[in-house]
Amino acid sequence: MQVLRRLVFFTIHASLFILVLPLVSSSQEQSKTTSHASKKDNNHKLSSKLMFEITLHGFLLWASMGFLMPVGILVIRMSNRVECGRRLKILFYAHATLQILAVLIATAGAVMSIRNFNNSFNNYHQRIGVTLYGIIWLQALVGFIRPQRGSRGRSVWFFMHWLLGTAVCLLGVLNIYTGLQAYHEKTSRGIRFWTIIFTAEMSFLAFIYLFQDKWLHIQKQGVVLGNEPIMPNDQEISPSDKQKELKILTC
């Protein structure tokens, strides 16, 4: 019975809150319109500072998600065909260093966004950003608990590490594009140049990513460094070889 009373009491108060909320919001909007003229000069003074913070936030997230993270992935993929233990350690520590720097820089950008920006989460950039920050730190924790090679949980760990890394890269690139769009909507400045530059960078990194899988195949074809195999032509085939080929064809 007491539980039912509490439920009814909570429902009544929640309904009153929902009914009063539009009135409060409308009064706040009216107060904002009346005080717009008085705050105009203050906003003009803070615009340069806010512009610098927005630009720095975008640069930090580009350095993290648009450069360090993809380069770290390309570095660790180079170890797939390396057999030297010393080179494997160098590539592994380079990968780990790049990823740790990317996480720290992304965290600095997130702290700057929380402290200085109006995070109403009414656009895709902020929503994707929150999801991205969570996946980044989850990926970092997964990387630190890496089991030894040959253990039972190594395959599951590798799949999770690959899946989270792929999600971080895709969401990071997508959030950079949405960040450019949010920058354009907030500042009314053109973003076409930066969009083209970033697209060219991502295309170049994607080309290297795909080229890494074909590099060994190209080496086997004998077209690297002029080591093209010499194939016998018709003039170099002796008459006895031609007779052998004719006998094989007649058979």
Disulfide bonds with the S-S distance in Angstrom:
none
